[in-house]
């Protein structure tokens, strides 16, 4: 794919973004070089960002949002940019699409599998414990007592017994 460059909205004549996910400065500034591709910063969440300057004020912007805004049509005005291959620093325009939150969640679940039950890193209970909790509820034991036995709140116990969480079991 040939690299195409377009001005960044709000920074026309100062910065450009490419279809391959590069950002460069095209106007003179103090301590800058014309045409030099900016080195992206890797955030702790895996996304890349660059710092754009205008009128002595800086703004940190995600590279994937810059690429999508310049090269990916958004007829439905969706707010989220989704990486089709789920690689957060692959900011090529062909790898990006606009999505809403529901579409983004569905894509993640299809790509990685839903993180339910024990696969969810925030899970407190195991599958066996959930089965015991539901059996205890069936025997008439209340959520307060269940919570004490399993080290969870009575609210958490109620959510398990009423299948508000752990619905898949």
Steps between C-alpha positions, in 0.01 A plus 500: 500500500634841407529746784261793459523815710219733610481804726381442854171677573563800722872489416482569125832618362681390819467120521406218266400139562563211264288202399768278661466667838790746495478864610735776385541870550492707181533853645796662666503521875753556774730198522320308224603353168274517198375168369635301792266218600409529866586212728181370662471446873379160611237533767455240772179382330691410180379789285740750344471875525685810386526848642381777269590864560314808385521855634740390778246245629537125473244224468559125522296318234460129424653412163219260405243777543705735279529236226132407516389863494709566190455178301204292624148619411262530796150542347324386819702736720620215726720613792747209530787388276536122493817314396382216274796276584491602871863618492483836671810649340413392143363834386476439126176641357406159356510356854263758650123540503255725678271327748268559791563347843279199433676420172841540663406264785359244257818513292714445810286206612518337157872559465609403852205311640283641772683519829234339712520327832847406617655628174405850610796641691271672750313182588475430873325164477566173323245299302474246784433774756223644283337156479521464881355848551202419279450167677507676838246752374280211391524359853365829638826651627493879465752723323645636825602154621621400152708815482666430834590144398655603169655833602275708277237762571136405534434710190753295304340178625156627395630588153636145460184328624276713279727446196578868454865396487637158402203469261678243285492234773 
